């Protein structure tokens, strides 16, 4: 959903677990926590705090855990 990135809780190279909060997005006057869909390693963070993002924009990329 379109919104504004309020906070980023991870950075490139971090290992994350399923359900871990990656960032907080403000949309429709509400804060939404965006969580990791699976375990993995963050390969890129494509946004910065304060950025306006569009619907379906790729925010963070994860590599599969081996």
DSSP file (Angstrom, degrees, kcal/mol; ACC not computed):
  #  RESIDUE AA STRUCTURE BP1 BP2  ACC     N-H-->O    O-->H-N    N-H-->O    O-->H-N    TCO  KAPPA ALPHA  PHI   PSI    X-CA   Y-CA   Z-CA
    1    1 A X              0   0    0      0, 0.0    52,-0.1     0, 0.0    56,-0.1   0.000 360.0 360.0 360.0 146.7    0.0    0.0    0.0
    2    2 A X        +     0   0    0     50,-0.1     2,-0.3    53,-0.0    52,-0.2  -0.368 360.0 114.4 -66.3 146.1    1.2    3.5   -0.6
    3    3 A X  E     -A   53   0A   0     50,-1.8    50,-3.2    24,-0.1     2,-0.4  -0.968  60.7 -71.7 179.2-165.1    2.6    5.3    2.4
    4    4 A X  E     -AB  52  26A   0     22,-2.4    22,-3.2    -2,-0.3     2,-0.6  -0.961  38.1-122.8-121.0 134.1    5.6    6.9    4.1
    5    5 A X  E     + B   0  25A   0     46,-2.8    45,-3.4    -2,-0.4    20,-0.2  -0.655  31.7 174.4 -76.7 117.1    8.5    4.9    5.7
    6    6 A X  E     +     0   0A   0     18,-2.7     2,-0.3    -2,-0.6    -1,-0.2   0.848  62.7   1.1 -91.0 -40.1    8.7    5.9    9.3
    7    7 A X  E     - B   0  24A   0     17,-1.4    17,-2.7    42,-0.1     2,-0.5  -0.997  53.1-150.9-152.4 145.0   11.4    3.6   10.6
    8    8 A X  E     - B   0  23A   0     -2,-0.3    15,-0.3    15,-0.2    14,-0.1  -0.986   8.6-174.0-119.1 126.1   13.7    0.9    9.3
    9    9 A X        +     0   0    0     13,-3.0     2,-0.3    -2,-0.5    14,-0.2   0.313  64.2  42.4-103.8   7.1   14.7   -1.8   11.8
   10   10 A X        -     0   0    0     12,-0.6     2,-0.3     4,-0.0    12,-0.0  -0.924  60.1-157.1-146.3 168.0   17.2   -3.8    9.7
   11   11 A X    >   -     0   0    0     -2,-0.3     3,-2.0    31,-0.0    31,-0.3  -0.916  43.9 -61.9-143.2 170.1   20.1   -3.2    7.3
   12   12 A X  T 3  S+     0   0    0     -2,-0.3    31,-0.2     1,-0.3     3,-0.1  -0.243 119.6  23.7 -55.5 136.3   21.9   -5.1    4.6
   13   13 A X  T 3  S+     0   0    0     29,-3.4    -1,-0.3     1,-0.3     2,-0.2   0.251  88.2 132.9  92.1 -11.9   23.6   -8.3    5.8
   14   14 A X    <   -     0   0    0     -3,-2.0    28,-3.0    28,-0.1     2,-0.5  -0.484  54.2-132.5 -72.2 140.6   21.3   -8.8    8.8
   15   15 A X  E     -D   41   0B   0     26,-0.2     2,-0.3    -2,-0.2    26,-0.2  -0.812  29.7-169.8 -88.4 133.4   19.8  -12.2    9.4
   16   16 A X  E     -D   40   0B   0     24,-3.2    24,-2.2    -2,-0.5     2,-0.3  -0.898  13.7-137.5-125.8 154.9   16.1  -12.0   10.2
   17   17 A X    >   -     0   0    0     -2,-0.3     3,-2.4    22,-0.2    19,-0.4  -0.774  40.6 -83.0-108.1 154.0   13.5  -14.5   11.4
   18   18 A X  T 3  S+     0   0    0     -2,-0.3    19,-0.2     1,-0.3    21,-0.1  -0.305 118.2  20.0 -54.0 131.9   10.0  -15.0   10.2
   19   19 A X  T 3  S+     0   0    0     17,-3.0    -1,-0.3     1,-0.3     2,-0.2   0.264  87.7 137.8  90.2 -11.5    7.7  -12.4   11.8
   20   20 A X    <   -     0   0    0     -3,-2.4    16,-2.5    16,-0.1     2,-0.3  -0.479  62.2-110.3 -68.8 135.6   10.5  -10.0   12.7
   21   21 A X  E     + C   0  35A   0     14,-0.2    14,-0.3    -2,-0.2     3,-0.1  -0.520  37.5 176.0 -70.5 126.5    9.6   -6.4   12.1
   22   22 A X  E     -     0   0A   0     12,-3.3   -13,-3.0     1,-0.4   -12,-0.6   0.793  62.6 -15.0 -98.6 -39.6   11.7   -5.0    9.2
   23   23 A X  E     -BC   8  34A   0     11,-1.5    11,-3.1   -15,-0.3     2,-0.5  -0.983  56.4-121.5-159.0 165.6   10.1   -1.5    8.9
   24   24 A X  E     -BC   7  33A   0    -17,-2.7   -18,-2.7    -2,-0.3   -17,-1.4  -0.970  26.3-167.8-117.3 129.7    7.2    0.7    9.9
   25   25 A X  E     -BC   5  32A   0      7,-2.9     7,-3.3    -2,-0.5     2,-0.6  -0.949  13.2-144.9-119.2 133.3    5.1    2.3    7.2
   26   26 A X  E     +BC   4  31A   0    -22,-3.2   -22,-2.4    -2,-0.4     2,-0.3  -0.883  33.1 156.6 -98.3 122.4    2.5    5.0    7.7
   27   27 A X  E >   + C   0  30A   0      3,-2.7     3,-1.5    -2,-0.6   -24,-0.1  -0.991  63.2   3.0-146.3 136.9   -0.5    4.6    5.4
   28   28 A X  T 3  S-     0   0    0     -2,-0.3     3,-0.1     1,-0.3    -1,-0.1   0.864 128.7 -60.6  55.7  39.1   -4.1    5.9    5.8
   29   29 A X  T 3  S+     0   0    0      1,-0.2     2,-0.3    -3,-0.0    -1,-0.3   0.689 118.5 104.1  62.9  22.1   -3.1    7.6    9.0
   30   30 A X  E <  S-C   27   0A   0     -3,-1.5    -3,-2.7     2,-0.0     2,-0.5  -0.951  71.1-122.8-129.2 151.5   -2.2    4.3   10.6
   31   31 A X  E     -C   26   0A   0     -2,-0.3     2,-0.5    -5,-0.2    -5,-0.2  -0.820  26.2-166.2 -94.2 131.9    1.2    2.7   11.4
   32   32 A X  E     -C   25   0A   0     -7,-3.3    -7,-2.9    -2,-0.5     2,-0.6  -0.974  13.3-142.3-121.0 124.9    1.8   -0.7    9.8
   33   33 A X  E     -C   24   0A   0     -2,-0.5     2,-0.6    -9,-0.2    -9,-0.2  -0.759  13.3-150.6 -85.3 124.9    4.6   -3.0   10.9
   34   34 A X  E     -C   23   0A   0    -11,-3.1   -12,-3.3    -2,-0.6   -11,-1.5  -0.873  19.9-165.3 -98.7 118.8    6.0   -4.8    7.9
   35   35 A X  E     -C   21   0A   0     -2,-0.6     2,-0.3   -14,-0.3   -14,-0.2  -0.651  28.2 -93.2-107.5 158.3    7.4   -8.2    9.0
   36   36 A X        -     0   0    0    -16,-2.5   -17,-3.0   -19,-0.4   -16,-0.1  -0.514  26.2-150.2 -67.2 129.5    9.7  -10.8    7.4
   37   37 A X  S    S-     0   0    0     -2,-0.3     2,-0.3   -19,-0.2    -1,-0.1   0.679  76.7  -4.9 -75.2 -16.2    7.6  -13.4    5.6
   38   38 A X  S    S-     0   0    0    -21,-0.1     2,-0.1   -18,-0.1   -19,-0.1  -0.959  91.1 -71.4-161.7 170.6   10.3  -16.0    6.3
   39   39 A X  S    S+     0   0    0     -2,-0.3    26,-0.6   -22,-0.1     2,-0.3  -0.455  71.9 117.0 -68.2 148.1   13.8  -16.5    7.7
   40   40 A X  E     -DE  16  64B   0    -24,-2.2   -24,-3.2    24,-0.2     2,-0.4  -0.985  60.8 -84.1 174.4-175.6   16.6  -15.0    5.6
   41   41 A X  E     -DE  15  63B   0     22,-1.6    22,-2.9    -2,-0.3     2,-0.5  -0.963  41.9-116.0-117.4 133.8   19.4  -12.5    5.1
   42   42 A X  E     + E   0  62B   0    -28,-3.0   -29,-3.4    -2,-0.4    20,-0.2  -0.559  32.9 176.7 -71.0 119.1   18.7   -8.9    4.1
   43   43 A X  E     +     0   0B   0     18,-2.4     2,-0.3    -2,-0.5    -1,-0.2   0.741  65.6   1.6 -95.9 -27.6   20.4   -8.4    0.7
   44   44 A X  E     - E   0  61B   0     17,-1.2    17,-2.6   -33,-0.1     2,-0.6  -0.967  48.8-150.6-160.0 146.5   19.1   -4.9    0.1
   45   45 A X  E     - E   0  60B   0     -2,-0.3    15,-0.2    15,-0.2   -33,-0.1  -0.974  16.8-173.2-113.6 113.4   17.1   -2.1    1.7
   46   46 A X        +     0   0    0     13,-2.9     2,-0.3    -2,-0.6    14,-0.1   0.354  60.5  52.5 -94.5   4.7   15.6   -0.1   -1.2
   47   47 A X        -     0   0    0     12,-0.5     2,-0.3     4,-0.0     6,-0.0  -0.878  64.4-144.3-135.1 165.5   14.1    2.8    0.9
   48   48 A X    >   -     0   0    0     -2,-0.3     3,-2.1   -43,-0.0   -43,-0.3  -0.887  42.2 -80.6-125.2 159.4   15.1    5.3    3.5
   49   49 A X  T 3  S+     0   0    0     -2,-0.3   -43,-0.2     1,-0.3     3,-0.1  -0.372 119.0  27.4 -58.3 135.7   13.3    6.7    6.4
   50   50 A X  T 3  S+     0   0    0    -45,-3.4    -1,-0.3     1,-0.3   -44,-0.1   0.233  88.7 136.5  94.5 -12.7   11.0    9.5    5.2
   51   51 A X    <   -     0   0    0     -3,-2.1   -46,-2.8   -46,-0.1     2,-0.5  -0.396  52.8-133.0 -68.1 142.7   10.5    8.1    1.7
   52   52 A X  E     -A    4   0A   0    -48,-0.2     2,-0.3    -3,-0.1   -48,-0.2  -0.839  28.7-160.9 -88.8 132.2    7.1    8.0    0.1
   53   53 A X  E     -A    3   0A   0    -50,-3.2   -50,-1.8    -2,-0.5     2,-0.2  -0.887   7.7-133.1-120.7 150.7    6.5    4.6   -1.4
   54   54 A X    >   -     0   0    0     -2,-0.3     3,-1.7   -52,-0.2     2,-0.1  -0.479  41.2 -76.1 -94.4 165.7    4.0    3.4   -4.0
   55   55 A X  T 3  S+     0   0    0      1,-0.3    -1,-0.1    -2,-0.2   -53,-0.0  -0.398 118.0   9.5 -59.6 134.8    1.8    0.4   -4.0
   56   56 A X  T 3  S+     0   0    0      1,-0.2    -1,-0.3    -2,-0.1     2,-0.2   0.580  89.0 153.4  69.2  13.3    3.7   -2.9   -4.7
   57   57 A X    <   -     0   0    0     -3,-1.7     2,-0.6     1,-0.1    -1,-0.2  -0.524  51.6-115.3 -72.1 139.3    7.1   -1.1   -4.5
   58   58 A X        +     0   0    0     -2,-0.2     3,-0.1     1,-0.2    -1,-0.1  -0.670  41.3 170.2 -78.1 115.9   10.0   -3.5   -3.4
   59   59 A X        +     0   0    0     -2,-0.6   -13,-2.9     1,-0.3   -12,-0.5   0.892  61.7   7.3 -95.2 -49.1   11.1   -2.2    0.0
   60   60 A X  E     -E   45   0B   0    -15,-0.2     2,-0.4   -14,-0.1    -1,-0.3  -0.998  64.7-146.4-139.6 139.1   13.5   -4.9    1.3
   61   61 A X  E     -E   44   0B   0    -17,-2.6   -18,-2.4    -2,-0.4   -17,-1.2  -0.887  12.1-161.7-109.4 139.4   14.9   -8.0   -0.4
   62   62 A X  E     -E   42   0B   0     -2,-0.4     2,-0.3   -20,-0.2   -20,-0.2  -0.935   8.5-145.9-118.7 141.5   15.7  -11.2    1.5
   63   63 A X  E     -E   41   0B   0    -22,-2.9   -22,-1.6    -2,-0.4     2,-0.1  -0.772  36.6 -97.9 -96.5 150.7   17.9  -14.1    0.4
   64   64 A X  E     -E   40   0B   0     -2,-0.3     2,-0.3   -24,-0.2   -24,-0.2  -0.382  36.3-116.2 -64.5 142.1   16.9  -17.6    1.4
   65   65 A X              0   0    0    -26,-0.6    -1,-0.1     1,-0.1   -26,-0.1  -0.633 360.0 360.0 -76.5 139.3   18.6  -19.1    4.5
   66   66 A X              0   0    0     -2,-0.3    -1,-0.1   -26,-0.0    -2,-0.0   0.424 360.0 360.0-100.4 360.0   20.8  -22.1    3.6
